[in-house]
């Protein structure tokens, strides 16, 4: 039987979810009484341009990472859909029931471990891309949250991009 480290598969699944699924929206800040607190933040055009430039770079890095992960999965004779199905079964501790045979379990294990190895490199590239555009990760994340949640920030960015 093939032994798979639980943390390895969990990390691979998290990476696959991050790269293949939609990004989770940041939670709204809540006041002590539990009501949502609106936070309208004003950003300068320079900050927003840095964000747009950084986001363009981050998107390119994420696409390259997704392509690499898909190639790794396919090099292990699995489709992305099958890999995700096996990952879901692994999380439910039903991998032995879902996998066709021990060879498929081994292929899944190898693919998952290779995907996990890609994570630190991808995170580092993203961090460097953000910093190269003059932002910290915290500022980038705050701008992303504002863009997702604040129509005024969305409009500022639309105008900035349209003006290029």
OpenMM code with the backbone's topology and positions (N, CA, C; nanometers):
from openmm import Vec3, app, unit

residues = "UNK UNK UNK UNK UNK UNK UNK UNK UNK UNK UNK UNK UNK UNK UNK UNK UNK UNK UNK UNK UNK UNK UNK UNK UNK UNK UNK UNK UNK UNK UNK UNK UNK UNK UNK UNK UNK UNK UNK UNK UNK UNK UNK UNK UNK UNK UNK UNK UNK UNK UNK UNK UNK UNK UNK UNK UNK UNK UNK UNK UNK UNK UNK UNK UNK UNK UNK UNK UNK UNK UNK UNK UNK UNK UNK UNK UNK UNK UNK UNK UNK UNK UNK UNK UNK UNK UNK UNK UNK UNK UNK UNK UNK UNK UNK UNK UNK UNK UNK UNK UNK UNK UNK UNK UNK UNK UNK UNK UNK UNK UNK UNK UNK UNK UNK UNK UNK UNK UNK UNK UNK UNK UNK UNK UNK UNK UNK UNK UNK UNK UNK UNK UNK UNK UNK UNK UNK UNK UNK UNK UNK UNK UNK UNK UNK UNK UNK UNK UNK UNK UNK UNK UNK UNK UNK UNK UNK UNK UNK UNK UNK UNK UNK UNK".split()
positions = [
    Vec3(0.0841, -0.1189, 0.0000),
    Vec3(0.0000, 0.0000, 0.0000),
    Vec3(0.0880, 0.1244, 0.0000),
    Vec3(0.0427, 0.2280, -0.0650),
    Vec3(0.1153, 0.3538, -0.0725),
    Vec3(0.0730, 0.4404, 0.0459),
    Vec3(0.1712, 0.4956, 0.1151),
    Vec3(0.1404, 0.5831, 0.2275),
    Vec3(0.1531, 0.7276, 0.1828),
    Vec3(0.0547, 0.8071, 0.2161),
    Vec3(0.0522, 0.9478, 0.1777),
    Vec3(0.0469, 1.0301, 0.3054),
    Vec3(0.1359, 1.1254, 0.3157),
    Vec3(0.1335, 1.2134, 0.4313),
    Vec3(0.0107, 1.3016, 0.4231),
    Vec3(-0.0685, 1.3020, 0.5300),
    Vec3(-0.1932, 1.3780, 0.5314),
    Vec3(-0.1681, 1.5266, 0.5071),
    Vec3(-0.0663, 1.5843, 0.5705),
    Vec3(-0.0364, 1.7260, 0.5529),
    Vec3(0.0032, 1.7600, 0.4106),
    Vec3(0.0718, 1.6691, 0.3457),
    Vec3(0.1145, 1.6914, 0.2077),
    Vec3(-0.0060, 1.7034, 0.1164),
    Vec3(-0.0992, 1.6128, 0.1305),
    Vec3(-0.2183, 1.6145, 0.0462),
    Vec3(-0.3038, 1.7356, 0.0788),
    Vec3(-0.3161, 1.7680, 0.2058),
    Vec3(-0.3951, 1.8842, 0.2447),
    Vec3(-0.3353, 2.0106, 0.1842),
    Vec3(-0.2048, 2.0223, 0.1899),
    Vec3(-0.1387, 2.1397, 0.1327),
    Vec3(-0.1569, 2.1433, -0.0187),
    Vec3(-0.1457, 2.0287, -0.0824),
    Vec3(-0.1643, 2.0229, -0.2279),
    Vec3(-0.3063, 2.0632, -0.2647),
    Vec3(-0.4013, 2.0144, -0.1886),
    Vec3(-0.5400, 2.0486, -0.2160),
    Vec3(-0.5637, 2.1977, -0.1954),
    Vec3(-0.5043, 2.2519, -0.0903),
    Vec3(-0.5187, 2.3958, -0.0664),
    Vec3(-0.4609, 2.4750, -0.1824),
    Vec3(-0.3461, 2.4317, -0.2321),
    Vec3(-0.2837, 2.5004, -0.3454),
    Vec3(-0.3689, 2.4847, -0.4703),
    Vec3(-0.4196, 2.3646, -0.4913),
    Vec3(-0.5032, 2.3424, -0.6090),
    Vec3(-0.6287, 2.4282, -0.6004),
    Vec3(-0.6864, 2.4369, -0.4821),
    Vec3(-0.8054, 2.5191, -0.4638),
    Vec3(-0.7727, 2.6655, -0.4890),
    Vec3(-0.6579, 2.7094, -0.4366),
    Vec3(-0.6192, 2.8487, -0.4548),
    Vec3(-0.5980, 2.8806, -0.6021),
    Vec3(-0.5348, 2.7907, -0.6713),
    Vec3(-0.5012, 2.8186, -0.8103),
    Vec3(-0.6118, 2.7860, -0.9088),
    Vec3(-0.6934, 2.6876, -0.8794),
    Vec3(-0.7946, 2.6444, -0.9749),
    Vec3(-0.9334, 2.6960, -0.9411),
    Vec3(-0.9572, 2.7264, -0.8177),
    Vec3(-1.0886, 2.7738, -0.7778),
    Vec3(-1.0918, 2.9244, -0.7725),
    Vec3(-1.2064, 2.9774, -0.7402),
    Vec3(-1.2144, 3.1227, -0.7269),
    Vec3(-1.1617, 3.1623, -0.5899),
    Vec3(-1.1072, 3.2802, -0.5827),
    Vec3(-1.0512, 3.3289, -0.4573),
    Vec3(-1.1633, 3.3581, -0.3588),
    Vec3(-1.1391, 3.3259, -0.2346),
    Vec3(-1.2384, 3.3528, -0.1309),
    Vec3(-1.2385, 3.5022, -0.1015),
    Vec3(-1.3563, 3.5558, -0.0802),
    Vec3(-1.3659, 3.6972, -0.0476),
    Vec3(-1.3285, 3.7192, 0.0975),
    Vec3(-1.2631, 3.8302, 0.1235),
    Vec3(-1.2254, 3.8639, 0.2598),
    Vec3(-1.3507, 3.8930, 0.3406),
    Vec3(-1.3442, 3.8616, 0.4690),
    Vec3(-1.4600, 3.8834, 0.5543),
    Vec3(-1.4723, 4.0310, 0.5875),
    Vec3(-1.5958, 4.0740, 0.6059),
    Vec3(-1.6192, 4.2131, 0.6432),
    Vec3(-1.5834, 4.2323, 0.7893),
    Vec3(-1.5351, 4.3517, 0.8213),
    Vec3(-1.5110, 4.3842, 0.9610),
    Vec3(-1.6459, 4.3974, 1.0300),
    Vec3(-1.6544, 4.3539, 1.1529),
    Vec3(-1.7810, 4.3607, 1.2254),
    Vec3(-1.7631, 4.4461, 1.3499),
    Vec3(-1.8672, 4.5199, 1.3826),
    Vec3(-1.8657, 4.5996, 1.5040),
    Vec3(-1.8975, 4.5071, 1.6210),
    Vec3(-1.8744, 4.5523, 1.7457),
    Vec3(-1.9013, 4.4658, 1.8608),
    Vec3(-2.0443, 4.4132, 1.8662),
    Vec3(-2.1416, 4.4854, 1.8091),
    Vec3(-2.2791, 4.4361, 1.8125),
    Vec3(-2.3087, 4.3375, 1.6999),
    Vec3(-2.2058, 4.3075, 1.6178),
    Vec3(-2.2196, 4.2056, 1.5145),
    Vec3(-2.2645, 4.2574, 1.3792),
    Vec3(-2.2883, 4.3869, 1.3662),
    Vec3(-2.3310, 4.4404, 1.2371),
    Vec3(-2.2105, 4.4680, 1.1498),
    Vec3(-2.2297, 4.4596, 1.0214),
    Vec3(-2.1199, 4.4849, 0.9283),
    Vec3(-2.0820, 4.6319, 0.9324),
    Vec3(-1.9548, 4.6578, 0.9281),
    Vec3(-1.9039, 4.7943, 0.9333),
    Vec3(-1.8484, 4.8287, 0.7964),
    Vec3(-1.9047, 4.9313, 0.7340),
    Vec3(-1.8547, 4.9734, 0.6033),
    Vec3(-1.7287, 5.0546, 0.6222),
    Vec3(-1.6299, 5.0221, 0.5430),
    Vec3(-1.5049, 5.0965, 0.5508),
    Vec3(-1.4724, 5.1490, 0.4116),
    Vec3(-1.4933, 5.2782, 0.3936),
    Vec3(-1.4585, 5.3383, 0.2661),
    Vec3(-1.3215, 5.4005, 0.2827),
    Vec3(-1.2286, 5.3516, 0.2072),
    Vec3(-1.0902, 5.3975, 0.2131),
    Vec3(-1.0598, 5.4723, 0.0846),
    Vec3(-0.9969, 5.5847, 0.0974),
    Vec3(-0.9544, 5.6591, -0.0200),
    Vec3(-0.8101, 5.6238, -0.0500),
    Vec3(-0.7848, 5.5927, -0.1748),
    Vec3(-0.6497, 5.5599, -0.2189),
    Vec3(-0.6083, 5.6597, -0.3261),
    Vec3(-0.4797, 5.6873, -0.3302),
    Vec3(-0.4286, 5.7780, -0.4321),
    Vec3(-0.4215, 5.7035, -0.5657),
    Vec3(-0.4175, 5.7806, -0.6737),
    Vec3(-0.4025, 5.7196, -0.8055),
    Vec3(-0.2724, 5.6399, -0.8133),
    Vec3(-0.1677, 5.6897, -0.7467),
    Vec3(-0.0397, 5.6189, -0.7475),
    Vec3(-0.0522, 5.4815, -0.6796),
    Vec3(-0.1191, 5.4767, -0.5645),
    Vec3(-0.1384, 5.3492, -0.4947),
    Vec3(-0.2209, 5.2524, -0.5805),
    Vec3(-0.3246, 5.3052, -0.6422),
    Vec3(-0.4102, 5.2204, -0.7257),
    Vec3(-0.3342, 5.1718, -0.8490),
    Vec3(-0.2492, 5.2558, -0.9070),
    Vec3(-0.1696, 5.2132, -1.0219),
    Vec3(-0.0705, 5.1048, -0.9811),
    Vec3(-0.0106, 5.1206, -0.8633),
    Vec3(0.0800, 5.0169, -0.8120),
    Vec3(0.0035, 4.8851, -0.7952),
    Vec3(-0.1185, 4.8954, -0.7429),
    Vec3(-0.2015, 4.7761, -0.7238),
    Vec3(-0.2339, 4.7100, -0.8578),
    Vec3(-0.2746, 4.7899, -0.9559),
    Vec3(-0.3086, 4.7354, -1.0882),
    Vec3(-0.1864, 4.6667, -1.1489),
    Vec3(-0.0715, 4.7318, -1.1414),
    Vec3(0.0510, 4.6740, -1.1964),
    Vec3(0.0895, 4.5459, -1.1232),
    Vec3(0.0812, 4.5489, -0.9901),
    Vec3(0.1143, 4.4301, -0.9108),
    Vec3(0.0166, 4.3167, -0.9406),
    Vec3(-0.1114, 4.3506, -0.9511),
    Vec3(-0.2116, 4.2480, -0.9769),
    Vec3(-0.1926, 4.1835, -1.1138),
    Vec3(-0.1508, 4.2632, -1.2112),
    Vec3(-0.1217, 4.2084, -1.3433),
    Vec3(-0.0085, 4.1064, -1.3343),
    Vec3(0.0957, 4.1412, -1.2614),
    Vec3(0.2092, 4.0493, -1.2438),
    Vec3(0.1673, 3.9248, -1.1667),
    Vec3(0.0915, 3.9436, -1.0597),
    Vec3(0.0456, 3.8297, -0.9779),
    Vec3(-0.0402, 3.7357, -1.0616),
    Vec3(-0.1270, 3.7903, -1.1435),
    Vec3(-0.2131, 3.7084, -1.2290),
    Vec3(-0.1304, 3.6247, -1.3256),
    Vec3(-0.0263, 3.6846, -1.3823),
    Vec3(0.0618, 3.6111, -1.4738),
    Vec3(0.1345, 3.4984, -1.4017),
    Vec3(0.1814, 3.5251, -1.2811),
    Vec3(0.2505, 3.4230, -1.2012),
    Vec3(0.1547, 3.3096, -1.1667),
    Vec3(0.0325, 3.3445, -1.1265),
    Vec3(-0.0662, 3.2420, -1.0912),
    Vec3(-0.1033, 3.1564, -1.2122),
    Vec3(-0.1141, 3.2182, -1.3288),
    Vec3(-0.1453, 3.1417, -1.4497),
    Vec3(-0.0330, 3.0442, -1.4818),
    Vec3(0.0902, 3.0919, -1.4735),
    Vec3(0.2049, 3.0041, -1.4992),
    Vec3(0.2085, 2.8901, -1.3977),
    Vec3(0.1778, 2.9207, -1.2732),
    Vec3(0.1758, 2.8183, -1.1687),
    Vec3(0.0665, 2.7157, -1.1954),
    Vec3(-0.0519, 2.7627, -1.2341),
    Vec3(-0.1622, 2.6704, -1.2685),
    Vec3(-0.1216, 2.5800, -1.3835),
    Vec3(-0.0609, 2.6388, -1.4864),
    Vec3(-0.0168, 2.5603, -1.6017),
    Vec3(0.0842, 2.4537, -1.5603),
    Vec3(0.1766, 2.4916, -1.4733),
    Vec3(0.2766, 2.3966, -1.4249),
    Vec3(0.2113, 2.2846, -1.3444),
    Vec3(0.1173, 2.3209, -1.2582),
    Vec3(0.0485, 2.2189, -1.1776),
    Vec3(-0.0309, 2.1233, -1.2653),
    Vec3(-0.0989, 2.1759, -1.3646),
    Vec3(-0.1744, 2.0898, -1.4562),
    Vec3(-0.0785, 1.9950, -1.5276),
    Vec3(0.0349, 2.0464, -1.5696),
    Vec3(0.1347, 1.9617, -1.6368),
    Vec3(0.1848, 1.8526, -1.5423),
    Vec3(0.2104, 1.8872, -1.4169),
    Vec3(0.2550, 1.7887, -1.3181),
    Vec3(0.1490, 1.6803, -1.3008),
    Vec3(0.0254, 1.7210, -1.2893),
    Vec3(-0.0843, 1.6251, -1.2711),
    Vec3(-0.0953, 1.5347, -1.3935),
    Vec3(-0.0900, 1.5952, -1.5109),
    Vec3(-0.1009, 1.5162, -1.6344),
    Vec3(0.0211, 1.4272, -1.6562),
    Vec3(0.1392, 1.4717, -1.6126),
    Vec3(0.2594, 1.3885, -1.6213),
    Vec3(0.2482, 1.2638, -1.5341),
    Vec3(0.1586, 1.2695, -1.4362),
    Vec3(0.1340, 1.1546, -1.3491),
    Vec3(0.0118, 1.0755, -1.3952),
    Vec3(-0.0227, 1.0927, -1.5228),
    Vec3(-0.1319, 1.0174, -1.5861),
    Vec3(-0.2682, 1.0385, -1.5198),
    Vec3(-0.2920, 1.1617, -1.4744),
    Vec3(-0.4214, 1.1980, -1.4170),
    Vec3(-0.4744, 1.3214, -1.4900),
    Vec3(-0.6046, 1.3334, -1.4959),
    Vec3(-0.6639, 1.4575, -1.5437),
    Vec3(-0.6832, 1.5476, -1.4224),
    Vec3(-0.7007, 1.6744, -1.4461),
    Vec3(-0.7258, 1.7665, -1.3360),
    Vec3(-0.8527, 1.7272, -1.2615),
    Vec3(-0.9562, 1.6912, -1.3361),
    Vec3(-1.0829, 1.6512, -1.2738),
    Vec3(-1.0628, 1.5279, -1.1849),
    Vec3(-0.9861, 1.4308, -1.2354),
    Vec3(-0.9636, 1.3090, -1.1573),
    Vec3(-0.8787, 1.3396, -1.0344),
    Vec3(-0.7771, 1.4245, -1.0499),
    Vec3(-0.6944, 1.4641, -0.9356),
    Vec3(-0.7811, 1.5274, -0.8274),
    Vec3(-0.8681, 1.6196, -0.8687),
    Vec3(-0.9555, 1.6859, -0.7713),
    Vec3(-1.0518, 1.5872, -0.7066),
    Vec3(-1.1013, 1.4918, -0.7838),
    Vec3(-1.1898, 1.3883, -0.7295),
    Vec3(-1.1153, 1.3036, -0.6252),
    Vec3(-0.9937, 1.2668, -0.6567),
    Vec3(-0.9140, 1.1886, -0.5621),
    Vec3(-0.8782, 1.2707, -0.4384),
    Vec3(-0.8511, 1.3986, -0.4574),
    Vec3(-0.8200, 1.4863, -0.3440),
    Vec3(-0.9408, 1.4968, -0.2513),
    Vec3(-1.0577, 1.5095, -0.3097),
    Vec3(-1.1810, 1.5156, -0.2299),
    Vec3(-1.2005, 1.3847, -0.1538),
    Vec3(-1.1757, 1.2730, -0.2201),
    Vec3(-1.1877, 1.1426, -0.1539),
    Vec3(-1.0846, 1.1297, -0.0424),
    Vec3(-0.9651, 1.1811, -0.0666),
    Vec3(-0.8612, 1.1750, 0.0363),
    Vec3(-0.9025, 1.2537, 0.1598),
    Vec3(-0.9572, 1.3727, 0.1388),
    Vec3(-1.0040, 1.4540, 0.2523),
    Vec3(-1.1106, 1.3808, 0.3314),
    Vec3(-1.1953, 1.3068, 0.2624),
    Vec3(-1.3030, 1.2323, 0.3292),
    Vec3(-1.2538, 1.0960, 0.3791),
    Vec3(-1.1243, 1.0709, 0.3663),
    Vec3(-1.0622, 0.9451, 0.4057),
    Vec3(-1.1251, 0.8258, 0.3340),
    Vec3(-1.1540, 0.8467, 0.2058),
    Vec3(-1.2138, 0.7415, 0.1233),
    Vec3(-1.1336, 0.7189, -0.0049),
    Vec3(-1.0058, 0.7527, -0.0006),
    Vec3(-0.9226, 0.7402, -0.1199),
    Vec3(-0.9173, 0.5959, -0.1692),
    Vec3(-0.9041, 0.5017, -0.0766),
    Vec3(-0.8985, 0.3603, -0.1161),
    Vec3(-1.0274, 0.3157, -0.1854),
    Vec3(-1.1391, 0.3753, -0.1477),
    Vec3(-1.2675, 0.3379, -0.2076),
    Vec3(-1.2861, 0.3995, -0.3465),
    Vec3(-1.2332, 0.5191, -0.3677),
    Vec3(-1.2558, 0.5927, -0.4919),
    Vec3(-1.1507, 0.5597, -0.5983),
    Vec3(-1.0268, 0.5384, -0.5546),
    Vec3(-0.9193, 0.5101, -0.6488),
    Vec3(-0.9431, 0.3756, -0.7163),
    Vec3(-0.9076, 0.3718, -0.8442),
    Vec3(-0.9265, 0.2485, -0.9212),
    Vec3(-0.8316, 0.1379, -0.8774),
    Vec3(-0.7080, 0.1766, -0.8390),
    Vec3(-0.6094, 0.0775, -0.7984),
    Vec3(-0.4948, 0.1470, -0.7260),
    Vec3(-0.3980, 0.0672, -0.6804),
    Vec3(-0.2850, 0.1246, -0.6071),
    Vec3(-0.1970, 0.2118, -0.6963),
    Vec3(-0.1952, 0.1818, -0.8263),
    Vec3(-0.1163, 0.2653, -0.9182),
    Vec3(-0.1742, 0.4063, -0.9253),
    Vec3(-0.3064, 0.4149, -0.9244),
    Vec3(-0.3691, 0.5477, -0.9281),
    Vec3(-0.3430, 0.6224, -0.7979),
    Vec3(-0.3444, 0.5523, -0.6865),
    Vec3(-0.3129, 0.6155, -0.5578),
    Vec3(-0.1693, 0.6670, -0.5604),
    Vec3(-0.0782, 0.5873, -0.6135),
    Vec3(0.0622, 0.6292, -0.6225),
    Vec3(0.0765, 0.7512, -0.7131),
    Vec3(0.0068, 0.7515, -0.8258),
    Vec3(0.0115, 0.8657, -0.9180),
    Vec3(-0.0419, 0.9908, -0.8501),
    Vec3(-0.1521, 0.9756, -0.7780),
    Vec3(-0.2106, 1.0881, -0.7052),
    Vec3(-0.1127, 1.1407, -0.6002),
    Vec3(-0.0530, 1.0496, -0.5250),
    Vec3(0.0426, 1.0876, -0.4211),
    Vec3(0.1606, 1.1630, -0.4806),
    Vec3(0.2164, 1.1105, -0.5900),
    Vec3(0.3301, 1.1766, -0.6552),
    Vec3(0.2918, 1.3153, -0.7049),
    Vec3(0.1769, 1.3257, -0.7704),
    Vec3(0.1322, 1.4552, -0.8230),
    Vec3(0.1115, 1.5549, -0.7093),
    Vec3(0.0466, 1.5099, -0.6029),
    Vec3(0.0194, 1.5987, -0.4889),
    Vec3(0.1491, 1.6479, -0.4262),
    Vec3(0.2445, 1.5603, -0.4105),
    Vec3(0.3720, 1.6000, -0.3512),
    Vec3(0.4475, 1.6986, -0.4406),
    Vec3(0.4416, 1.6779, -0.5711),
    Vec3(0.5077, 1.7706, -0.6632),
    Vec3(0.4394, 1.9075, -0.6618),
    Vec3(0.3069, 1.9072, -0.6528),
    Vec3(0.2326, 2.0334, -0.6463),
    Vec3(0.2705, 2.1094, -0.5196),
    Vec3(0.2839, 2.0382, -0.4085),
    Vec3(0.3218, 2.1025, -0.2826),
    Vec3(0.4594, 2.1680, -0.2942),
    Vec3(0.5496, 2.1042, -0.3642),
    Vec3(0.6844, 2.1590, -0.3809),
    Vec3(0.6834, 2.2910, -0.4581),
    Vec3(0.5812, 2.3128, -0.5394),
    Vec3(0.5718, 2.4363, -0.6181),
    Vec3(0.5262, 2.5557, -0.5341),
    Vec3(0.4590, 2.5301, -0.4229),
    Vec3(0.4010, 2.6381, -0.3430),
    Vec3(0.4994, 2.7453, -0.2980),
    Vec3(0.6082, 2.7087, -0.2320),
    Vec3(0.6975, 2.8149, -0.1827),
    Vec3(0.7528, 2.9029, -0.2943),
    Vec3(0.7873, 2.8430, -0.4057),
    Vec3(0.8409, 2.9193, -0.5186),
    Vec3(0.7359, 3.0175, -0.5715),
    Vec3(0.6140, 2.9721, -0.5831),
    Vec3(0.5065, 3.0589, -0.6317),
    Vec3(0.4808, 3.1725, -0.5346),
    Vec3(0.4742, 3.1411, -0.4050),
    Vec3(0.4528, 3.2464, -0.3040),
    Vec3(0.5642, 3.3501, -0.3092),
    Vec3(0.6880, 3.3038, -0.3240),
    Vec3(0.8025, 3.3947, -0.3286),
    Vec3(0.7959, 3.4844, -0.4527),
    Vec3(0.7615, 3.4268, -0.5658),
    Vec3(0.7495, 3.5060, -0.6893),
    Vec3(0.6401, 3.6115, -0.6748),
    Vec3(0.5292, 3.5750, -0.6150),
    Vec3(0.4195, 3.6698, -0.5943),
    Vec3(0.4640, 3.7826, -0.5020),
    Vec3(0.5305, 3.7471, -0.3925),
    Vec3(0.5792, 3.8474, -0.2981),
    Vec3(0.6748, 3.9437, -0.3678),
    Vec3(0.7671, 3.8900, -0.4465),
    Vec3(0.8634, 3.9749, -0.5172),
    Vec3(0.7947, 4.0660, -0.6182),
    Vec3(0.6939, 4.0143, -0.6869),
    Vec3(0.6216, 4.0948, -0.7860),
    Vec3(0.5484, 4.2105, -0.7188),
    Vec3(0.4883, 4.1829, -0.6053),
    Vec3(0.4161, 4.2878, -0.5313),
    Vec3(0.5141, 4.3952, -0.4840),
    Vec3(0.6254, 4.3514, -0.4261),
    Vec3(0.7247, 4.4461, -0.3758),
    Vec3(0.7902, 4.5247, -0.4891),
    Vec3(0.8080, 4.4606, -0.6044),
    Vec3(0.8690, 4.5294, -0.7190),
    Vec3(0.7822, 4.6450, -0.7674),
    Vec3(0.6537, 4.6391, -0.7395),
    Vec3(0.5630, 4.7476, -0.7792),
    Vec3(0.5448, 4.8497, -0.6682),
    Vec3(0.6224, 4.8367, -0.5596),
    Vec3(0.6221, 4.9374, -0.4536),
    Vec3(0.5203, 4.9160, -0.3432),
    Vec3(0.4666, 4.7956, -0.3323),
    Vec3(0.3682, 4.7667, -0.2284),
    Vec3(0.4196, 4.6604, -0.1322),
    Vec3(0.3639, 4.6594, -0.0123),
    Vec3(0.3849, 4.5476, 0.0790),
    Vec3(0.2709, 4.4479, 0.0549),
    Vec3(0.2864, 4.3273, 0.1015),
    Vec3(0.1804, 4.2266, 0.0855),
    Vec3(0.0536, 4.2728, 0.1586),
    Vec3(0.0717, 4.3328, 0.2741),
    Vec3(-0.0428, 4.3798, 0.3528),
    Vec3(-0.1201, 4.4878, 0.2768),
    Vec3(-0.0466, 4.5814, 0.2175),
    Vec3(-0.1108, 4.6892, 0.1412),
    Vec3(-0.1817, 4.6317, 0.0183),
    Vec3(-0.1162, 4.5381, -0.0504),
    Vec3(-0.1774, 4.4734, -0.1671),
    Vec3(-0.3071, 4.4029, -0.1257),
    Vec3(-0.3026, 4.3281, -0.0160),
    Vec3(-0.4217, 4.2566, 0.0310),
    Vec3(-0.5332, 4.3541, 0.0694),
    Vec3(-0.4964, 4.4661, 0.1324),
    Vec3(-0.5959, 4.5669, 0.1690),
    Vec3(-0.6589, 4.6288, 0.0443),
    Vec3(-0.5770, 4.6556, -0.0558),
    Vec3(-0.6284, 4.7104, -0.1814),
    Vec3(-0.7178, 4.6082, -0.2521),
    Vec3(-0.6805, 4.4813, -0.2500),
    Vec3(-0.7628, 4.3768, -0.3116),
    Vec3(-0.8983, 4.3685, -0.2412),
    Vec3(-0.8959, 4.3727, -0.1098),
    Vec3(-1.0207, 4.3682, -0.0327),
    Vec3(-1.1065, 4.4898, -0.0670),
    Vec3(-1.0453, 4.6057, -0.0719),
    Vec3(-1.1191, 4.7277, -0.1049),
    Vec3(-1.1776, 4.7175, -0.2455),
    Vec3(-1.0995, 4.6655, -0.3393),
    Vec3(-1.1480, 4.6508, -0.4769),
    Vec3(-1.2685, 4.5569, -0.4831),
    Vec3(-1.2638, 4.4482, -0.4081),
    Vec3(-1.3735, 4.3509, -0.4102),
    Vec3(-1.4991, 4.4033, -0.3415),
    Vec3(-1.4806, 4.4881, -0.2406),
    Vec3(-1.5939, 4.5267, -0.1566),
    Vec3(-1.6445, 4.6691, -0.1759),
    Vec3(-1.5636, 4.7566, -0.2313),
    Vec3(-1.5985, 4.8987, -0.2349),
    Vec3(-1.6198, 4.9456, -0.3789),
    Vec3(-1.7458, 4.9737, -0.4155),
    Vec3(-1.7730, 5.0203, -0.5518),
    Vec3(-1.6966, 5.1480, -0.5883),
    Vec3(-1.6701, 5.2334, -0.4911),
    Vec3(-1.5961, 5.3571, -0.5196),
    Vec3(-1.4526, 5.3245, -0.5620),
    Vec3(-1.3911, 5.2270, -0.4974),
    Vec3(-1.2550, 5.1868, -0.5340),
    Vec3(-1.2578, 5.1192, -0.6710),
    Vec3(-1.3587, 5.0382, -0.6952),
    Vec3(-1.3728, 4.9738, -0.8267),
    Vec3(-1.3809, 5.0797, -0.9365),
    Vec3(-1.4585, 5.1820, -0.9126),
    Vec3(-1.4745, 5.2891, -1.0112),
    Vec3(-1.3434, 5.3649, -1.0311),
    Vec3(-1.2715, 5.3927, -0.9210),
    Vec3(-1.1416, 5.4603, -0.9317),
    Vec3(-1.0469, 5.3787, -1.0197),
    Vec3(-1.0444, 5.2486, -0.9985),
    Vec3(-0.9537, 5.1622, -1.0749),
    Vec3(-0.9982, 5.1550, -1.2208),
    Vec3(-1.1295, 5.1448, -1.2447),
    Vec3(-1.1791, 5.1430, -1.3836),
    Vec3(-1.1361, 5.2686, -1.4586),
    Vec3(-1.1513, 5.3840, -1.3950),
    Vec3(-1.1114, 5.5103, -1.4575),
    Vec3(-0.9604, 5.5148, -1.4819),
    Vec3(-0.8843, 5.4664, -1.3876),
    Vec3(-0.7393, 5.4662, -1.3996),
    Vec3(-0.6954, 5.3771, -1.5156),
    Vec3(-0.7529, 5.2592, -1.5259),
    Vec3(-0.7187, 5.1658, -1.6321),
    Vec3(-0.7644, 5.2187, -1.7679),
    Vec3(-0.8810, 5.2792, -1.7729),
    Vec3(-0.9345, 5.3324, -1.8995),
    Vec3(-0.8492, 5.4485, -1.9497),
    Vec3(-0.7838, 5.5188, -1.8581),
    Vec3(-0.7027, 5.6333, -1.8957),
    Vec3(-0.5683, 5.5966, -1.9547),
    Vec3(-0.5332, 5.4687, -1.9520),
    Vec3(-0.4024, 5.4251, -2.0058),
    Vec3(-0.3954, 5.4420, -2.1536),
] * unit.nanometer
topology = app.Topology()
chain = topology.addChain("A")
for resn in residues:
    res = topology.addResidue(resn, chain)
    for name in ("N", "CA", "C"):
        topology.addAtom(name, app.Element.getBySymbol(name[0]), res)
